């Protein structure tokens, strides 16, 4: 996260008013404050809830220092641009690629195999400095929301900065070229930086409102923060901050704003958007402030311990997050608690600082001065080789994980094809006790890495309506005479593998109407944006019309209430939400359709359990990942609404006993991992539930399932 190195090294006691060159002790202090905010937020998020804004402080510093350098020595040709890039490579890549490489090795050694594939992909994209786009795409994936945190997740901000470093010298160089020809180089540079600042800020505010998850990571929403630093550089060079009234006071106002943001900004606020103005403007004020007098912030920001932390802040940022993510895995392997306590957190801080000092001294500084990288060509060759090595490590993790999954899938499919198999829910059937193959029912036959990818065909076949729900795909499975609509969100979708196995036997054709994170209701839900909320309601209306007039014989529906109703908390939602489902259920009954509501499955996510990751860490004792029906209980307003409708065409199926036999909800049944995340049944386990669901459908007495 460290923006860039100072241009020159002078004594801090001789510091004068801010200039675009020379050592800035206050900048080092700001770096220390920024990395401290991030570190404390990651270790104690409840107490420093806005500490993530330390990243925004770094962005402004980066923009200021880089623009200052480019204004002083503007690139006039491609050779100058290449030299600029080479300096950035020598400054930033050696330490970051070292951390990525060691994280890849550590992941193999201590992390569960269930995260190898994702971590390998992220190491690959982080090594190429595009991981922010990877995380942006993942952030809008409803099923990825509960994934284990990535040990390289913090590289998203480094990717934003590297992308800025790539384009900024060309932008400033072009502005100087045009401005010089017009005799207005200062004006051209200033207007260019202002234009980029305004365009990115407007886009950031809009995109944060329309796509808040992606907006946090993507470069266009962050460019204005770096450009804000550029504006400060233009002001410092061309206007001079000593001309500002109460210049020293500005520094204190800015410092207070940064600190206040660490406590007052919340993760549920739209960010970056306009909220990011708090850390951005505050940082700009500190940089602009006159640091000459005793009343300035310089004496505090230049204290020796703060200066020391500022000097190594880039490496502290690199090291701290992998330790936070990987130490709990190591702790579990050693038989200790996975939860980080106060002593663990303090140890992580100390180790992060020690590792940062070592890598700053022996990696960053050495590579910046080594004769081995004396030319741009040699620097680029080194960068290409080092990035290729890191990419190869990431790819190897992905390949190994995929190979594990592929081999396990072949084994499971072979078992599923065997009529005498005792796989999965087969161990729950009455005749299981007479099947000798059920004697080893506790042996894990599904690899956790395979479980994470074990999803219904609805995903691969693109059967999901996603926000803002304008596209409304339908998928059809089977070719029976009886037409059944499978309706709901992802908790209806995870029953598709079960129904597929029943289609031939019951003469069914199954058509899906599935929406990600959208509950079919007449009441609006609190989705990410107003557009998504309205789109979900429109989709609900369309599904009702399509299913009641589409020649269907029956509807099978199931849902999880994953978001509260608009403007309501969870308690009020639990009370009011059934009212939104009742008109839809009644419409199906009035249309003379058989309606089967499958009560939502137990919810391990309520106990903060990602089942495959947990099983991977406790393969010798999966019971560590189990829970009671009360612990895994979740509201189901759809089923609650169905209970209020008195009709022979309405029936409710309760699957709790299929996942919680003998009063305990199990992560592994019959050797099969039951969930592929925190809430959704694996496709393999769903297939093995076909006899149970078939019997339940026949017991409904509904004509479609006779």
HELIX and SHEET records of a PDB file:
HELIX    1   1 UNK A   12  UNK A   14  5                                   3    
HELIX    2   2 UNK A   25  UNK A   43  1                                  19    
HELIX    3   3 UNK A   51  UNK A   53  5                                   3    
HELIX    4   4 UNK A   54  UNK A   72  1                                  19    
HELIX    5   5 UNK A   78  UNK A  110  1                                  33    
HELIX    6   6 UNK A  113  UNK A  115  5                                   3    
HELIX    7   7 UNK A  116  UNK A  127  1                                  12    
HELIX    8   8 UNK A  131  UNK A  139  1                                   9    
HELIX    9   9 UNK A  142  UNK A  144  5                                   3    
HELIX   10  10 UNK A  155  UNK A  182  1                                  28    
HELIX   11  11 UNK A  185  UNK A  210  1                                  26    
HELIX   12  12 UNK A  212  UNK A  215  1                                   4    
HELIX   13  13 UNK A  219  UNK A  221  5                                   3    
HELIX   14  14 UNK A  223  UNK A  238  1                                  16    
HELIX   15  15 UNK A  241  UNK A  243  5                                   3    
HELIX   16  16 UNK A  247  UNK A  264  1                                  18    
HELIX   17  17 UNK A  273  UNK A  276  5                                   4    
HELIX   18  18 UNK A  277  UNK A  288  1                                  12    
HELIX   19  19 UNK A  298  UNK A  301  1                                   4    
HELIX   20  20 UNK A  304  UNK A  311  1                                   8    
HELIX   21  21 UNK A  313  UNK A  333  1                                  21    
HELIX   22  22 UNK A  342  UNK A  359  1                                  18    
HELIX   23  23 UNK A  360  UNK A  364  3                                   5    
HELIX   24  24 UNK A  365  UNK A  369  1                                   5    
HELIX   25  25 UNK A  371  UNK A  373  5                                   3    
HELIX   26  26 UNK A  376  UNK A  417  1                                  42    
HELIX   27  27 UNK A  424  UNK A  428  5                                   5    
HELIX   28  28 UNK A  430  UNK A  434  5                                   5    
HELIX   29  29 UNK A  436  UNK A  440  5                                   5    
HELIX   30  30 UNK A  448  UNK A  452  1                                   5    
HELIX   31  31 UNK A  457  UNK A  460  1                                   4    
HELIX   32  32 UNK A  490  UNK A  493  1                                   4    
HELIX   33  33 UNK A  496  UNK A  506  1                                  11    
HELIX   34  34 UNK A  530  UNK A  548  1                                  19    
HELIX   35  35 UNK A  570  UNK A  590  1                                  21    
HELIX   36  36 UNK A  604  UNK A  607  5                                   4    
HELIX   37  37 UNK A  611  UNK A  617  1                                   7    
HELIX   38  38 UNK A  622  UNK A  625  5                                   4    
HELIX   39  39 UNK A  637  UNK A  643  1                                   7    
HELIX   40  40 UNK A  656  UNK A  659  1                                   4    
HELIX   41  41 UNK A  661  UNK A  663  5                                   3    
HELIX   42  42 UNK A  683  UNK A  688  1                                   6    
HELIX   43  43 UNK A  690  UNK A  699  1                                  10    
HELIX   44  44 UNK A  703  UNK A  705  5                                   3    
SHEET    1   A 3 UNK A 464  UNK A 465  0                                        
SHEET    2   A 3 UNK A 508  UNK A 515  1                                        
SHEET    3   A 3 UNK A 475  UNK A 477 -1                                        
SHEET    1   B 6 UNK A 464  UNK A 465  0                                        
SHEET    2   B 6 UNK A 508  UNK A 515  1                                        
SHEET    3   B 6 UNK A 482  UNK A 488  1                                        
SHEET    4   B 6 UNK A 554  UNK A 558  1                                        
SHEET    5   B 6 UNK A 594  UNK A 598  1                                        
SHEET    6   B 6 UNK A 650  UNK A 653  1                                        
SHEET    1   C 2 UNK A 668  UNK A 669  0                                        
SHEET    2   C 2 UNK A 672  UNK A 673 -1                                        
END                                                                             
